[in-house]
């Protein structure tokens, strides 16, 4: 049995993998981190994306993400929830723009690898 501390370390490593994939803008690397039937409520619109094929249509652009803070809870064997804050940054019309946001990921580990079942992201309130 994996300890809760080990789950937290594994999940934090997974989040860094997600950040690297997001920041690389290599779409296939990013969507490979989502389960085939994953759900995504993204930051930039109110659409619920169902399944990796729809999720693939959501990610575009040149923004970069940096995770500011996160908390991990083990929900069951091989299932974890991560809640935290990140900041998206990009250049618009020559000006650097930062968008603070909050996130929730529900992750499942299968065959030793974590994947995203649910991802919710929304801009942080002012």
N, C-alpha and C positions, 0 to 999 in steps of 0.2 A: 504494500500500500504506500502511496506517495504522500509525504507529509504536506500539511497546509503551507508551510514555509516554502517547500519545494514548488508547489503549485504557483505560489506568488512569484517566485523567481522565474519559472517557466513562462508565466503569463506576461511578466514584464519584458522578457526576451522576445516573446511573440509581438508585443506592442512595438518594440523597436524595429522588428522585421516589417510590420505594417507601415511604420513611418518611413523606413528606407524605400519600400515599394511605392508608397504614395509619392514621395519626393523624387523618385527616379522617373516618374511619369511613364513607366513601362506598364501599360494597362494589364497585360496578361499576368505579370508578376503579382499585381495587386489583386485582381479578381481570383487568382488561384488561392488566396487566403480565405475566401468565402466558401461556405458549403453550397452545393448546387441549388438547394432550396432556401437559401438565406433570405433575410428580410433587411431592407435598408430604408431608414428615414433620414435623408441627408440634410445638410445645413442649408443648401441653396434653394430648395423648393419643398413643397408640401407633399409631393408624390411619394407613395409607398412603393418601393421597388421590390418585386417578388421574384426571387430566383437570380442566379448568377448572370443569366443572359440580360435581364433588365438592369441589374446592377452595373454591368459593363457599360450601359448607355449613360449612366450617371456621371462617371468619372471622366473629366476632361479639363483642360486648362493647365495653367502653369503654377498654381498655388503650391506652397510647401507647408508642411505641418510640423509642429514641435509640441510634444506632450509636456505639459506644465506640471500636472499632478495627477495621480491615479490611485485608486483603492480597489483591491481585489477581494472578492468573496468566493469561496468554494461553495457551490450550490449542491453538488452531488459528486459522486465519483466521476471524474473526467468532464465535469461541467463547471464553468466559472463565469462570474459576472465581474466586469471591470467598469468602474465609473470614474470619470475624471474631467480634466480640462485640457484643451489644446488650443494652440493659436495657429491660424492659417495666415500666411503672408504671401503677398504677390505684388508685382509692380503694375499699376494701372495708370496709363497716360504719364509715365515717367515718375510717378509718385509711389513710394512704398506704402502699402496698405496692410494693416494687421487686423484680423477678425478673430477675437477671442470666442471660443465655442466650448460647449460641454458635450460629453459623449457617454454612451453606455454601449458596451459590447457584451454579448453573451457568447461564450466560446465553448466548443466541445472538442475534447481530445479523442481522436480515433487513430488507431495504429501508431500511437506515439506522437502524432502531429496535431496541433491546435488549429481549429478553423472557426470562422465567424458564423454563428447561427443568426444573430440579430445585431444590428448596428444602428443606433439612434444618435443623431448629432443635431445640435441646434445652437444658434448664436447665443452667447451669454447676454443676459439682460443688462442694460446700462445702469 
